[in-house]
Amino acid sequence: MAQLAREGDELVLTLTAAEKAESLHGDLRLPMSSVTGVEVVDDVLHAVHGLKSVGAAWPGLIFVGTFHGEGGKTFAAVHHATPRGVRVSLEGANFDQLVVGCDNPEEVASQLGGQTTTPWG
């Protein structure tokens, strides 16, 4: 499972080897200054919208990679085994948002400065 954390002045998304293969992407490092919001998402599988441009997608099971939709360019690391997660809104970065499944989304959001909960994304 991908890990999202703050390391100094950077937001770091560490992917597993399988997620790197699925997404055709390595770990992400973004400046914390590009983070405009962090929210807990209770149904993270339905928080990923748009067309897959690179990665793996099986609706209801997995979204790993880059997706383009109404919300702009999204990088997702979401698996059915982890139905909750966080959405990180970004500005001035390669992506407009990150959607990441995690076991402890409230803790991750708190570490990143977010606090909002949304029921379905």
N, C-alpha and C positions, 0 to 999 in steps of 0.2 A: 504494500500500500504506500502511495506517495506520502511524503512528509512535508508539511508547510511550516516554516519557522522564520523568525526574525533573527538575523545574525548581524549585530551592530546596526549599521545603516542600510542593510540589504534585506530584502525579502527573498528567501531561498525555498524553491520547490525541488525536493530531492525525489527522483523517480527510482523505482525498482528497475532491475535489468529487463524484466518483462515489459514494463511500461515504456521504457526507452525504445524497445523493439517495436511495440505496438504503435507508438506515437511518432517514430522516426525522429526523435528529438532527445536531447540530453537534458540534464538538470537546468533549471532556470534560476538566474540571479537578477533581481531587479532592485533599483534603488527604492527605499522606503518612501522617498519623496514623491514617487509616482502613485502611491496608494491613496485613493480618494475615499475608500469605504470598505468595510469588512462586515459581512453579515452571515449569520448561521442560517443554513437552509435545511429544513427537515426532510425534504424529498429531493435529494440532490440529483437523482436520475432524471427528474423532469425539469431540472434547472439548466440543462444544456440544450440550446436551441440553434438551429441553423444547419447548414450543409457541411459535411465533413470535407475538408480539403486535404488533410494528411492525418492518418491515424486509423484507429479501429473504432467501429460503432456497431452495436447490436442493441437496438432500443429495448429498454427494460433490463439490460444486463451490463453493458459496458459502454463508456465513452472515454476514449483516451486519445488525445491529439488536438489538432487545430480545427475549429469550426467557425464558419462565417454566417452571421445572421443579423437580425434587427439590432441586437445589442453590440454589433461590431465583431471583432475578432476575439474568439474565446479559446483559451487553452484549458482542456478538461482532463482530469484524472479521476474517473468515477467508476466504481464497480458495484454490482448489486449486493455484494456482501457488506458494503458500508453504505446504508441508505441515507445517512445524514452527512453534512459537510459544511463547507464555507464557500462563499462567493467573495472574491476580492476585486473591487472595481479599481481600474488603473487609468492613468492619464499620462501621456507622453512616453509610453512604453511600447514594446512590440505587440502587445496584446491589450485589448480593452478590458478584459476580465479573465480571472482564473476561477475555475470551479473545481473544487477538490473534495473528494470524500474523505472523511476521517472519523475515528471512533469518539473523539472528544472535541466536537466543533466549538462548544462554548469556551473551552480552555484555549484553543487555537485562536479564536476570534479575539479573546481578551488579550492574549499576548501581542496580537497585531493591532489592537486599538479599536476593535469593532464591538458591537453589542446588540445589534438588531437581529430578530428571529423572523424568518418568513416560512409559512407553512409548505409551500410547494415550489418556490423559485420563480 
